[in-house]
Amino acid sequence: MIKSIILSFSCVVAFLFADSNPLDGFNVVVKDLVVAGKTVRISPFKGIGVVTVNLCFKNAGEKLSPKQKECLVSLLRRAMGESTKSKTREQMQAYTREHNVHVSFGSSDDNFTITGKCPSDRLSELFHLIKDVLFHSQFHDFDLIRFKNEMAAGTLQAMQSPDAQLDQLIKTIILKNHPYGTLQKTYLASLKNISSDDLKSYMQKHFTQENIIISACGDINEAELSAQITNVLKNLPKAFNAALPVNVQVGGPYQKHTQAFPVPQTLIHFLHAGIDAHHPDFFALQIAMGCLSNPNIGVLWKKIRTEKGLTYGIGAGFAIQDHYNSFNISTSTQSENVEKTIISIKEVIADICETGFSADLVEIVKKSFLGNYKRSFASTSHITTRLTNYQLSDRPVDFHKILIQKISALTTEDVNEAFKRFLKPDQFIIFVVGQ
């Protein structure tokens, strides 16, 4: 979710696990602190000498930019940290090198995140930089012209890819006038509408006490961290008053939409209604996704790629966002095999709904899922991102343990019944881009 864009840092990666068996659990400690009335989720690890902090502003993300200024948040992400009232760009870089601190900026469709990293004894220097950037960033016209040119060039290049064409087709059919549905040509046209005052105004309106989510991991001095966060919070506006978009509903009945594009491999995308993070079958469906499309062992992979040789790869999974959830199957094939591939995928899905996944496959996928989940907590950055995402989804403080317990307890019947309840083969919308 977080895209790093500026400044240097001597990265310290700490592997935090005492055992190698993914089913035994792991030694991640997570707790909530109340700081100036806000819940701050932290994972303390003593002795590793590094701290990572996330300040995430909910519903301030890339796709929630104002109308006629659809690229505003992307431009903000690029422009933040270049200079402040007290420091030029060169002075910012010198400061980060001198104190070995790092600040980066990222935005998803929904949220905007400031990530700070530092040695554990440089927390005050890190927050000095964060506050300088957050409250005193300067957006000079000559910088903005350069950034806009860079973004326009990148967008024009991206528009030539078949993946971008597929994305535009889906937006036109499904998302339409929703903020998530901004077309790249609209994005390009909006560049000229954004001024430095727009960027500052957006920050003042969307970066508030009410919608900030704070997470930290590492060698944390809780008293010092609380003091630094309190100082940030008291300088933020209190209320978040931005209007939020309605939720997008994805549903059939079966449709097919095609767009010609001169590429040797035609893209095929199946779209189906999705789930949210609190769906009652959330855990079972995560395992079903692995049984469906994990490389080499997933049913789609084996049937479509290995046995029939119709594609080099095929994937399936959920897109879970604040205002849009979907289930997707994506692949590509030679243009003469498009119909055969679509029919074959539909047959595989229908067969799974009828007969289910095998017990052996479910157990393999469960073990793989839990092993990968454990390894995804391999550094302070990974853990802090997890803590942030779980807060965004209103997950409890011990969710990492709950997930392991829930996945471990799943039976083959649980997974198969969840998949049958969820998946409606006649509700797919299919998008085809190619020759």
C-alpha positions as CSV (number, residue, x, y, z in Angstrom):
1,M,0.0,0.0,0.0
2,I,2.9,2.3,0.6
3,K,5.1,3.7,-2.2
4,S,8.5,5.0,-1.1
5,I,9.6,8.0,-3.1
6,I,12.2,10.1,-1.4
7,L,15.2,10.4,0.9
8,S,17.8,7.8,2.0
9,F,18.0,5.5,5.0
10,S,20.4,2.8,6.2
11,C,17.9,0.0,6.3
12,V,18.1,-2.3,9.3
13,V,16.1,-5.5,8.7
14,A,15.4,-7.6,11.8
15,F,14.1,-11.2,11.5
16,L,11.8,-11.6,14.5
17,F,10.9,-15.2,14.8
18,A,12.2,-17.9,17.1
19,D,11.0,-21.0,15.3
20,S,10.5,-22.2,11.8
21,N,7.2,-24.1,12.0
22,P,4.5,-21.7,10.6
23,L,1.8,-23.5,12.6
24,D,3.3,-22.9,16.0
25,G,2.5,-19.1,15.9
26,F,5.2,-16.4,16.3
27,N,6.5,-14.0,18.8
28,V,5.0,-10.8,17.5
29,V,3.7,-8.6,20.4
30,V,1.0,-6.1,19.5
31,K,-0.7,-3.6,21.8
32,D,-2.7,-0.4,21.7
33,L,-1.6,2.8,23.4
34,V,-4.0,5.7,24.0
35,V,-2.1,8.9,23.0
36,A,-4.0,12.3,23.2
37,G,-7.3,10.5,22.8
38,K,-6.1,8.4,19.8
39,T,-5.4,4.7,19.7
40,V,-1.8,4.0,18.5
41,R,-1.1,0.4,17.7
42,I,2.5,-0.6,18.3
43,S,4.7,-3.7,18.2
44,P,7.7,-3.3,20.5
45,F,10.9,-5.2,19.8
46,K,13.8,-4.4,22.1
47,G,17.4,-4.6,21.1
48,I,17.0,-4.3,17.3
49,G,17.9,-0.6,17.2
50,V,15.3,0.7,14.7
51,V,11.8,2.1,14.7
52,T,9.3,2.4,11.9
53,V,6.2,4.8,12.2
54,N,3.2,5.1,9.9
55,L,0.9,8.1,10.0
56,C,-2.0,7.1,7.7
57,F,-4.8,9.4,6.8
58,K,-7.9,7.5,6.0
59,N,-10.0,8.5,3.0
60,A,-7.4,10.9,1.7
61,G,-6.1,8.6,-1.0
62,E,-5.3,8.9,-4.7
63,K,-8.8,8.1,-6.1
64,L,-10.5,10.6,-3.7
65,S,-8.9,13.7,-5.3
66,P,-11.4,16.5,-6.1
67,K,-13.2,16.6,-9.4
68,Q,-11.3,18.4,-12.1
69,K,-8.2,17.8,-10.0
70,E,-8.1,14.0,-10.2
71,C,-4.3,13.8,-10.1
72,L,-4.0,16.0,-7.0
73,V,-3.0,13.3,-4.5
74,S,-0.5,11.7,-6.9
75,L,1.1,15.1,-7.3
76,L,1.1,15.7,-3.6
77,R,2.8,12.4,-3.0
78,R,5.5,13.4,-5.5
79,A,5.9,16.9,-4.2
80,M,6.0,16.4,-0.5
81,G,9.4,16.4,1.1
82,E,11.1,18.4,-1.6
83,S,11.4,21.5,0.5
84,T,9.9,23.2,3.6
85,K,9.9,26.7,5.0
86,S,13.1,26.0,6.9
87,K,14.9,23.7,4.5
88,T,15.7,23.5,0.8
89,R,15.8,20.2,-1.0
90,E,19.5,20.0,-0.5
91,Q,19.2,20.8,3.2
92,M,16.5,18.1,3.6
93,Q,18.8,15.5,2.1
94,A,21.7,16.7,4.3
95,Y,19.5,16.4,7.4
96,T,18.4,12.8,6.5
97,R,22.1,11.8,6.0
98,E,23.3,13.4,9.2
99,H,20.7,11.9,11.4
100,N,20.1,8.7,9.4
101,V,16.3,9.3,9.3
102,H,14.0,8.6,6.4
103,V,10.5,9.8,5.4
104,S,8.5,8.5,2.5
105,F,5.0,9.0,1.2
106,G,2.5,6.6,-0.3
107,S,-1.1,6.6,-1.4
108,S,-3.6,3.9,-2.2
109,D,-7.0,4.5,-3.7
110,D,-8.4,5.3,-0.3
111,N,-5.6,6.4,2.0
112,F,-2.4,8.6,2.3
113,T,0.5,7.4,4.4
114,I,3.6,9.1,5.7
115,T,6.2,6.5,6.8
116,G,9.2,7.4,9.0
117,K,12.2,5.2,9.8
118,C,15.1,5.9,12.1
119,P,17.5,4.4,14.6
120,S,15.8,4.0,18.0
121,D,17.8,6.9,19.5
122,R,16.8,9.3,16.7
123,L,13.0,9.5,17.2
124,S,13.0,13.2,18.0
125,E,15.0,13.9,14.8
126,L,12.6,11.8,12.8
127,F,9.6,13.6,14.1
128,H,11.2,16.9,13.6
129,L,11.4,16.0,9.9
130,I,7.9,14.6,9.8
131,K,6.4,17.7,11.3
132,D,8.4,20.0,9.0
133,V,7.1,18.1,6.0
134,L,3.6,17.8,7.3
135,F,3.1,21.4,8.4
136,H,5.6,23.4,6.4
137,S,6.0,21.8,3.0
138,Q,6.6,24.3,0.2
139,F,5.3,23.5,-3.3
140,H,7.2,25.9,-5.6
141,D,5.9,26.5,-9.1
142,F,9.1,25.4,-10.8
143,D,9.0,22.1,-8.9
144,L,5.4,21.5,-9.8
145,I,6.0,22.1,-13.5
146,R,8.7,19.5,-13.4
147,F,6.6,17.0,-11.5
148,K,3.6,17.5,-13.8
149,N,5.8,16.9,-16.8
150,E,7.2,13.7,-15.3
151,M,3.7,12.5,-14.4
152,A,2.3,13.3,-17.8
153,A,5.1,11.4,-19.5
154,G,4.7,8.4,-17.3
155,T,0.9,8.3,-17.8
156,L,1.2,8.6,-21.6
157,Q,3.6,5.7,-21.7
158,A,1.4,3.6,-19.4
159,M,-1.6,4.3,-21.7
160,Q,0.1,2.3,-24.4
161,S,0.0,-1.0,-22.5
162,P,-2.8,-3.6,-22.8
163,D,-3.1,-3.7,-19.0
164,A,-4.0,0.0,-19.0
165,Q,-6.5,-0.5,-21.8
166,L,-8.1,-3.3,-19.8
167,D,-8.2,-1.0,-16.7
168,Q,-9.9,1.7,-18.7
169,L,-12.5,-0.7,-20.1
170,I,-13.4,-2.0,-16.6
171,K,-13.7,1.6,-15.3
172,T,-15.9,2.6,-18.2
173,I,-18.3,-0.4,-17.7
174,I,-18.3,-0.8,-14.0
175,L,-17.0,2.3,-12.2
176,K,-18.3,5.0,-14.6
177,N,-18.5,8.3,-12.7
178,H,-17.3,6.9,-9.4
179,P,-14.0,8.5,-8.2
180,Y,-12.3,5.1,-8.6
181,G,-13.3,5.3,-12.3
182,T,-11.1,8.2,-13.3
183,L,-9.8,7.6,-16.8
184,Q,-6.2,8.4,-17.6
185,K,-7.1,11.0,-20.1
186,T,-9.1,12.8,-17.4
187,Y,-6.1,12.4,-15.0
188,L,-3.8,14.0,-17.7
189,A,-6.2,16.9,-18.3
190,S,-6.5,17.7,-14.6
191,L,-2.8,18.3,-14.2
192,K,-3.1,21.9,-15.4
193,N,-5.7,22.7,-12.8
194,I,-3.6,22.1,-9.7
195,S,-1.7,24.9,-7.9
196,S,0.4,24.9,-4.8
197,D,-2.6,26.4,-2.9
198,D,-4.7,23.4,-3.9
199,L,-2.1,21.0,-2.4
200,K,-1.9,22.9,0.9
201,S,-5.7,23.2,1.1
202,Y,-6.1,19.5,0.5
203,M,-3.6,18.7,3.3
204,Q,-5.4,21.0,5.7
205,K,-8.8,19.5,4.9
206,H,-7.9,15.8,4.7
207,F,-5.0,15.4,7.2
208,T,-6.8,15.7,10.5
209,Q,-6.9,14.2,14.0
210,E,-10.2,12.4,13.3
211,N,-9.0,10.3,10.3
212,I,-5.4,9.7,11.2
213,I,-4.3,6.1,12.0
214,I,-1.0,5.6,13.7
215,S,1.2,2.5,13.9
216,A,4.8,1.8,15.0
217,C,7.1,-1.1,15.3
218,G,10.6,-1.6,16.7
219,D,12.8,-0.6,19.6
220,I,10.2,1.8,21.0
221,N,10.5,4.1,23.9
222,E,6.8,4.4,24.6
223,A,7.0,7.6,26.6
224,E,9.0,9.4,23.9
225,L,6.9,8.0,21.1
226,S,3.7,9.2,22.9
227,A,5.2,12.7,23.4
228,Q,6.2,13.0,19.7
229,I,2.8,11.8,18.5
230,T,1.0,14.2,20.8
231,N,2.9,17.0,19.4
232,V,1.8,16.1,15.9
233,L,-1.8,15.5,16.8
234,K,-2.2,18.9,18.6
235,N,-1.1,20.7,15.4
236,L,-3.6,18.9,13.1
237,P,-7.1,20.1,12.5
238,K,-9.6,18.2,14.5
239,A,-12.5,17.3,12.1
240,F,-12.5,15.4,8.9
241,N,-15.4,16.7,6.8
242,A,-14.8,15.4,3.3
243,A,-17.7,13.8,1.4
244,L,-17.1,10.1,0.7
245,P,-18.2,8.3,-2.4
246,V,-21.0,5.6,-2.5
247,N,-20.0,2.0,-2.6
248,V,-19.8,0.3,-6.0
249,Q,-21.8,-2.8,-6.4
250,V,-20.4,-5.4,-8.8
251,G,-22.9,-8.0,-10.2
252,G,-24.0,-10.0,-13.2
253,P,-25.8,-11.5,-14.9
254,Y,-23.2,-12.8,-17.3
255,Q,-21.8,-10.2,-19.7
256,K,-18.9,-10.0,-22.1
257,H,-17.1,-6.8,-23.1
258,T,-14.3,-6.6,-25.7
259,Q,-11.9,-4.0,-26.9
260,A,-9.5,-4.4,-29.9
261,F,-5.8,-3.7,-29.2
262,P,-2.8,-4.8,-31.3
263,V,-1.0,-7.2,-28.9
264,P,0.0,-10.8,-29.5
265,Q,-1.5,-12.0,-26.2
266,T,-5.1,-11.2,-25.6
267,L,-6.0,-10.3,-21.9
268,I,-9.0,-11.9,-20.3
269,H,-10.4,-10.7,-17.0
270,F,-13.3,-12.3,-15.1
271,L,-15.1,-10.0,-12.6
272,H,-17.5,-11.0,-9.9
273,A,-19.0,-9.5,-6.8
274,G,-16.4,-9.6,-3.9
275,I,-16.3,-9.6,-0.2
276,D,-15.4,-7.1,2.5
277,A,-12.9,-7.7,5.3
278,H,-15.6,-8.8,7.7
279,H,-17.4,-11.3,5.5
280,P,-18.3,-14.4,7.5
281,D,-16.4,-16.6,5.0
282,F,-13.4,-14.3,4.8
283,F,-10.9,-16.8,6.1
284,A,-12.2,-19.8,4.2
285,L,-12.3,-17.8,1.0
286,Q,-8.7,-16.8,1.4
287,I,-7.7,-20.5,1.3
288,A,-10.1,-21.1,-1.6
289,M,-8.2,-18.5,-3.6
290,G,-5.0,-20.4,-3.1
291,C,-6.6,-23.6,-4.0
292,L,-7.9,-21.9,-7.1
293,S,-4.8,-20.3,-8.5
294,N,-1.6,-20.8,-6.5
295,P,1.3,-21.4,-9.0
296,N,1.8,-25.1,-9.8
297,I,-0.8,-26.5,-7.5
298,G,-4.0,-24.4,-7.9
299,V,-6.8,-25.9,-9.9
300,L,-7.0,-23.1,-12.5
301,W,-3.2,-23.2,-12.8
302,K,-3.1,-26.9,-13.4
303,K,-6.2,-27.2,-15.7
304,I,-5.7,-24.0,-17.8
305,R,-1.9,-23.6,-17.9
306,T,-0.4,-27.1,-17.3
307,E,-2.9,-29.5,-18.8
308,K,-4.3,-27.4,-21.7
309,G,-1.3,-25.0,-22.2
310,L,-3.6,-22.0,-22.9
311,T,-1.6,-19.5,-20.9
312,Y,1.7,-18.7,-19.2
313,G,0.0,-17.7,-16.0
314,I,-3.4,-17.3,-14.4
315,G,-4.3,-15.7,-11.1
316,A,-7.4,-15.2,-8.9
317,G,-8.1,-13.1,-5.9
318,F,-10.0,-10.4,-4.1
319,A,-9.8,-6.6,-4.4
320,I,-11.0,-5.3,-1.1
321,Q,-11.2,-1.5,-0.8
322,D,-13.2,1.0,1.2
323,H,-15.8,1.6,-1.5
324,Y,-15.3,-1.3,-4.0
325,N,-14.9,-5.1,-3.5
326,S,-14.5,-7.6,-6.3
327,F,-13.4,-11.1,-7.1
328,N,-11.1,-11.4,-10.2
329,I,-9.6,-14.0,-12.4
330,S,-7.0,-12.7,-14.8
331,T,-5.0,-14.4,-17.6
332,S,-3.9,-13.9,-21.2
333,T,-3.8,-16.2,-24.2
334,Q,-3.1,-16.3,-27.9
335,S,-5.9,-14.5,-29.7
336,E,-7.2,-17.7,-31.5
337,N,-7.6,-19.4,-28.1
338,V,-9.7,-16.7,-26.4
339,E,-13.1,-18.5,-26.6
340,K,-11.5,-21.8,-25.6
341,T,-9.8,-20.2,-22.6
342,I,-13.0,-18.5,-21.4
343,I,-15.0,-21.7,-21.8
344,S,-12.3,-23.7,-20.0
345,I,-12.2,-21.3,-17.0
346,K,-16.0,-21.4,-16.7
347,E,-15.9,-25.2,-16.8
348,V,-13.3,-25.3,-14.1
349,I,-15.3,-23.0,-11.8
350,A,-18.5,-24.9,-12.4
351,D,-16.7,-28.2,-11.6
352,I,-15.2,-26.8,-8.3
353,C,-18.7,-25.5,-7.3
354,E,-20.0,-29.1,-7.9
355,T,-17.2,-31.3,-6.5
356,G,-15.0,-28.9,-4.4
357,F,-11.3,-28.8,-3.7
358,S,-9.5,-32.0,-2.5
359,A,-8.6,-32.4,1.1
360,D,-4.9,-32.7,0.2
361,L,-4.9,-29.4,-1.7
362,V,-6.7,-27.5,1.1
363,E,-4.1,-28.7,3.6
364,I,-1.2,-27.8,1.3
365,V,-2.6,-24.3,0.7
366,K,-3.3,-23.7,4.4
367,K,0.3,-24.5,5.3
368,S,1.6,-22.4,2.5
369,F,-0.6,-19.5,3.5
370,L,0.4,-19.6,7.2
371,G,4.1,-19.9,6.3
372,N,3.9,-16.9,4.0
373,Y,1.9,-15.0,6.5
374,K,4.5,-15.5,9.2
375,R,7.3,-14.5,6.9
376,S,5.4,-11.3,6.0
377,F,6.2,-10.1,9.5
378,A,9.9,-10.2,8.8
379,S,10.8,-6.5,9.5
380,T,9.6,-3.4,11.3
381,S,8.4,-2.0,8.0
382,H,6.3,-5.1,7.2
383,I,4.8,-5.2,10.7
384,T,4.0,-1.5,10.8
385,T,2.2,-1.8,7.4
386,R,0.3,-4.8,8.8
387,L,-0.8,-2.9,11.9
388,T,-1.9,0.1,9.8
389,N,-3.9,-2.1,7.4
390,Y,-5.6,-4.0,10.2
391,Q,-6.6,-0.7,11.9
392,L,-8.0,0.5,8.6
393,S,-10.1,-2.7,8.5
394,D,-11.2,-2.4,12.2
395,R,-9.3,-5.5,13.1
396,P,-8.6,-6.2,16.8
397,V,-5.2,-5.8,18.4
398,D,-4.6,-9.6,18.4
399,F,-5.8,-10.2,14.8
400,H,-2.5,-11.8,13.8
401,K,-3.2,-14.6,16.3
402,I,-6.9,-14.8,15.4
403,L,-6.0,-15.3,11.7
404,I,-3.6,-18.1,12.5
405,Q,-6.2,-19.8,14.7
406,K,-9.0,-19.3,12.1
407,I,-7.0,-20.6,9.2
408,S,-5.6,-23.5,11.1
409,A,-9.0,-24.6,12.2
410,L,-10.5,-24.6,8.7
411,T,-11.7,-27.9,7.3
412,T,-12.0,-28.9,3.6
413,E,-15.8,-28.8,4.0
414,D,-15.5,-25.2,5.4
415,V,-13.6,-24.1,2.4
416,N,-15.7,-25.8,-0.2
417,E,-19.0,-24.7,1.3
418,A,-17.8,-21.1,1.5
419,F,-16.8,-21.2,-2.1
420,K,-20.1,-22.6,-3.2
421,R,-22.0,-20.0,-1.2
422,F,-20.0,-17.2,-2.6
423,L,-19.3,-18.0,-6.2
424,K,-22.2,-17.7,-8.8
425,P,-20.8,-18.9,-12.2
426,D,-23.6,-17.1,-14.1
427,Q,-22.7,-13.7,-12.5
428,F,-19.3,-13.2,-14.1
429,I,-18.6,-10.1,-16.2
430,I,-15.8,-10.8,-18.7
431,F,-13.5,-8.3,-20.2
432,V,-11.3,-9.1,-23.3
433,V,-8.6,-6.7,-24.6
434,G,-6.6,-7.8,-27.6
435,Q,-6.9,-8.9,-31.2
